[in-house]
Amino acid sequence: MTARGDRILGLGLFVLAVAYGWAAQQWPEPFGGTETVGPETFPTLLAIVLALSSVYLIVKPDPDAQWPMGRTAAEILLSIAILVAYAFLLEPLGFVIATTLAVGTLCWRMGARLRSAFVIGLIGAVVVFVLFNYGLELSLPGGLLEFE
Amino acid sequence: METVQFLMDGFAVALTPTNLMFALFGAFIGTLIGALPGLGPANGVAILIPLAFTLGLPPETAMILLTSVYAGAMYGGRISSILLNIPGDEPAMMTCLDGYPMAQKGKAAEALAMSAIASFAGSLVGTIGLILLAPALAKFALTFGPAEYFALFMLAFATLGGITGKNPMKTVVAATLGLMISTVGIDIATGTQRYTFGVLELFEGIDFILAIVGLFAISELLFFIEQRAGAGRKLIKVGKLMLRPKEILQAVPTMFRGGILGFIAGVLPGAGASLGSFISYTLEKQYLGKRSQFGEGDPRGVAAPEAGNNGASSGALVPMLTLGVPGSGTTAVLLAMLISLNITPGPLMFTQNADIVWGVIAALLIGNVILLLLNIPLVGFFVKLLSVPPMYLLPIVTMVAFVGIYSISHSTFDLYFMIAFGIAGFILRKLEIPMVPIILGLLLGPEMEKNLGHALVISDGDWSILWASPLALGLWIVAGLGLILPYIIGPLLRRRMNAAMKEDPVSD
């Protein structure tokens, strides 16, 4: 059994700890001179704890988890891309269209049939839109479907 | 008895039509969430938080809604244990042992009803314990100074990895990461910008609601895609309910013993519902000995763990309400809600926000009655829900999370942040870094830093003040034990639970 995951994580966290701790030392001295506790005290403490525990992870790592490979990894990356695209398109396209596309594609990639996936997406989008905009009076973006 | 007076006032708060309606809604939604495979109480409460915000609910109503969701999810969790032999979360494992065999014998309806009654009894015992214990603990906590509080926070972190947590060092890493995130933003004491990189959105710090929803809900979606579980499950048919009063009466002592044990397990930091359901099942099995057929579908084998885990869920509210230190993942999420409502949880809450505390406690009692009334007639409906394929459900849940976050600030920036937390959550969960200490670090970070500052100012920079008083020292020692014990008890408990699962000849 390898333990690469924990080692890489430990290394990454160590770098983070050093950068985080170093940044804390760069802040200008607060107005009125140094007190016993400055803005850097707590972060410095945290940087030390994280550095020590990340060294522990490098020295004594746990056995590796199964990482998704090949197709599964691609599916996960794809769904992250869908989520990002959803956030990006929410305002320009409007809630109903963006949600139908996002939920539909996600359902489809999870194994639903193409048509039922998008039908579910559309129904979900419309129900939530009506509920939020008219029931709860929280405005969701209308986007392309907006009319005065 | 002033407690009785407070409780009466609490009922007055909880019984207003609006609050009652939200309790009913929360109990219903909670049961739905609990019944769905893959969604536990913590996810459920996390998804509903943004909604509670955007609705602009008053604090007591928001808390009543969320505690009802919490209680409901604990009820709902048992449905998939009994019908599918798939525990929704760890505490539900023990319910599989006798619940599934009962269902196989055609007594699914009886098992579900028994578990509903036992959940009710367990919660009732737990809530009574909460009413008796919480005010006393709050009074005691008033004597805490900044150093004691700092030590208490350490205790919370040390034990939150939980007895079932695997590697204590990973709990330390998680808590530190959470605390580090909490330092982003403008320092309240000095006005120094910390880790903002000049980005305007970061000046006020990172909203923990984003972190919670990302870490819990979005990472769950990614996990599901990886596993693609849940296809082609066979549901057991639920027949007509034929529960004889004799069977219920026979299980009553079991329920009360289970509720008490569960409550104790819930109050203990880090132990929580898993331990609650485990010890109440095993002790009951030993106590009853040959007078029972545990593991072969004994109704009392359903009653014991269910009473235990619901007792524990009320018990976990004790440290959360009195000390501001949550005893479980779900209570950590509830704590986030309180802090966002500008209520500082802790001993002062009992005097300053008495209406909220007692309103929530009263709502818990009312919620349990609602759940009992809701669960027996509607059980068929909840069962039907289990047959909805998760491939439709999870995208919709994700969408609800998006909408909730978006409605708070109407900013897409927050959505990107939430997605980033989701990805980080997926990777960290893969590496077995626990999520709850991250959240807790984010929540408690500012308070912790403030208390550290106060303590050091009092002592004029002498760090030994942090463990100078016997109370603080005691808290540090317990915190140390909390980190070491999982090494010893964790593997043992997990082995026992797994062994118990395997012993059971019917389950596969």
Interface residues (C-beta under 8 A of the other chain):
Chain A: G5 D6 L9 L13 Y20 A23 A24 W27 P28 P30 F31 E35 T36 V37 G38 P39 T41 F42 P43 L45 L46 V49 L50 S53 S54 Y56 L57 K60 D62 A65 W67 P68 T72 E75 I76 S79 I80 L83 V84 Y86 A87 F88 L90 E91 F95 T99 A102 V103 L106 C107 R109 M110 G111 A112 A117 I120 G121 G124 A125 V128 F132 L136 L138 L140
Chain B: T54 L55 K166 N167 M169 K170 V172 V173 T176 L177 L179 M180 T183 D187 A189 T190 G191 T192 R194 Y195 I218 L221 L222 F224 I225 E226 R228 A231 P389 P390 M391 Y392 L394 P395 I396 T398 M399 V400 F402 V403 Y406 S407 T412 L415 Y416 I419 G422 I423 F426 K430 L431 E432 I433 M448 E449 L452 G453 L456 V457 D460 G461
